[in-house]
């Protein structure tokens, strides 16, 4: 049975997040990637992690990351919820 991501030790979480994102980048659905990483994660969390990795790789601008986030949310029907550290729209 898969383990909820937040119940794992920090270093294991970091590695499993990387496996999740790598799987998604290789064309797996978020569910398939989570199963391959042997973790349970919500769909919105999986896509936010993937977007975060794109940001850390250095998108040319923060506005491009915001655009990606909005498009992913629109496509998945996710309602945007503000967080303290987000870029103002």
Phi, psi and omega in degrees: 000138181290149181262136174302135186307316185286351178271356181270153174300154186307311182294322178293318177303315181300316180293319181291325175298317180297320178295320178300309182295319178299318178297317178295320179292336179274000176106000176286150172292166180299324179292316179296319179294320178295319178296319179295327178276355180059044178228161170250135182207148177284156181302313181296325178294318179301315182287328175293321176298317180297317178297320178299319178296319177301318178297316182293337176282347175095064170298149182303331178210156177294332180293328176293321177295319178298317178300314179300315180301314182295320179293320178295314179299317180297314181298319183272354181072031181271130176281127180292134176234123182295145174233159188302323187262011186282158176287134179289139183271000000 
